[in-house]
């Protein structure tokens, strides 16, 4: 089997990471993979913030949980807390994908997130795509966080990808071939 398909089949959502930092080379390869993502009409309406500062990742996690508390979404807090104390599962790198408000495309952001996840797998790393991180940019500290992550002025947060060395190795999820129709 070719390496790309193997990376796709082996990839899992990792919800606990070792504290070992990524190398500069790994981060640069992930950045190239992000920029290689296709987008509608090649508009490339995104910006990627690669964050390795542990204290900043923690602050973003705290801000997201505060938004959930303020909105009365205790069920989300309980579900996340049962998995890990932080929204990003202790990952040493989190990539935040923002989109231009005028050309916002969740599909393009999702494609870029998947490029990052598959690239991470191919480098022997793990990843978890996390949409709940957007809540961090809806609270009182939103403007400060946007500035610290260098979001372009007309951008808003769409999705994030936590990346690092896996501390767990989950089983593959069940596949459901009945969800595919082959039409000849």
TAPEGI-V764607 format. One record per backbone hydrogen bond with DSSP energy under -0.5 kcal/mol. CO is the residue of the C=O (numbers start at 1). NH is the residue of the N-H. If there is no record, write none. Layout:
co->(CO CO)
nh->(NH NH)
This chain:
co->(2 3 4 5 6 7 12 12 13 16 16 23 24 25 26 27 28 29 30 31 32 34 39 40 45 47 48 49 49 50 51 52 53 54 55 56 57 58 59 60 61 62 63 64 65 66 67 68 69 72 73 73 74 75 76 77 78 79 80 80 86 88 89 93 94 94 95 95 96 96 97 97 98 99 100 101 105 106 107 108 109 110 111 112 113 114 115 116 117 118 119 120 120 121 126 127 128 129 130 131 132 133 134 135 139 141 142 143 144 145 146 147 152 154 156 159 160 161 162 163 164 164 165 175 176 177 181 182)
nh->(6 7 8 9 10 11 14 127 15 167 168 27 28 29 30 31 32 33 34 35 36 37 42 43 100 98 50 51 96 52 94 54 57 58 59 60 61 62 63 64 65 66 67 68 69 70 71 73 72 74 76 77 78 79 80 81 82 83 83 84 89 91 17 163 51 96 97 161 49 98 158 159 47 156 103 104 109 110 111 112 113 114 115 116 117 118 119 120 121 122 123 123 125 124 164 14 162 131 160 134 135 136 137 138 142 145 146 147 148 149 151 150 155 101 99 97 130 95 128 93 126 166 18 177 179 180 183 184)
